[in-house]
Amino acid sequence: CQKVFKMKITTDLRKYSAPARGSLAWKNIFKRRTAVERVNAYLKEFFQLNNVRYRTGKRAKIHFDMVTLVYNASKLAADRIDAQFIQQQAA
């Protein structure tokens, strides 16, 4: 017997989530979340985002924006080069 218990989220937010864990919606959300965490870890490791030493938030935000711009541009360039390479291999 597999019983389904309906619980309100407000009873314990850590235990009961909006899309039920194990459902298809939860798996999709988890995939996106892990992708974001991988990018954050990459930026902290290779772009020194965990070592920002500015007194004001404005300069730290500019630093963050520049790092994300460089990261996105490099990933876009790498994807385009890879697509070109695959297209040449197919032809």
N, C-alpha and C positions, 0 to 999 in steps of 0.2 A: 504494500500500500504506500503510494507516494502522496502524501498530503501536502497541500499548499496552504501556507499560513500567510495571510495578508497582514502586514505590519505597517503602521504609519511611520513615515520617515522621521517625524519629529520625536519619536520615542528615543532613538539613539542614532544620530547622523553617521557615526563611524561604523555602526553595525549594519544599518539598512540604508541602501542607496536608492536614488530615483530610478534609473534603469536597473533591474535586478542583476546582480552579479551572475555571470554565466550566460546571460542572454546575448543575442546577436548585437543589440544596441550597445551593451556594455563592452563587448569585444571590440567593436569599432571605436568607441571612445578610448579604450585602453591602448589601442594601436596608435591613435593620434597622440595620446599623452606620452607614450614611451618614445615616439619619434621626437617630440619636443624636448624631452629630457635628454635624449642622445645629443641633440644639437646644442643644448645648454652645456652639457659636459664637454663637448668638443670645443666650444668657444672658451670655456673656462681653462681648459688644458692648453690649447694652442694659441689663444689670443689674449691670455692673461686677464680675463674678466674677473677672476677672483682676487686680483691684485691691484685694483683701481685705487689710486692714492690722490684723490682730489678732495678739497675741503667743501666745495659747493656741489650741489646736486646737478647744476646746469652743466658743468664741465664733465661730470661723470656720465650724464645722459648723452652728451655729444660724443664722448668716447665710445659708449655703447652703440650709438647710432652708426658711427664710422665702422666699428667692428662688424656689425651686422650687415652693413652695406658691402664691405669687402667680402664677407663670407658668402652672401647671396650672389654677388657678381662672379666670384670664383666658381661656385657651384653651377651657375648658369653657363659659364664658359666651358666647364668640364662636360656638362650634359650636351652642349652643342657639338663639341669636338667628338664626343663619343657617338652621337647620332650620325655625324659625317663619316666617321670611321666605319660604322655598321653599314651605312648606305654604300660606301665604296666597296666593302667586302661583298655585298649582295650583287653589285653590278659587274 
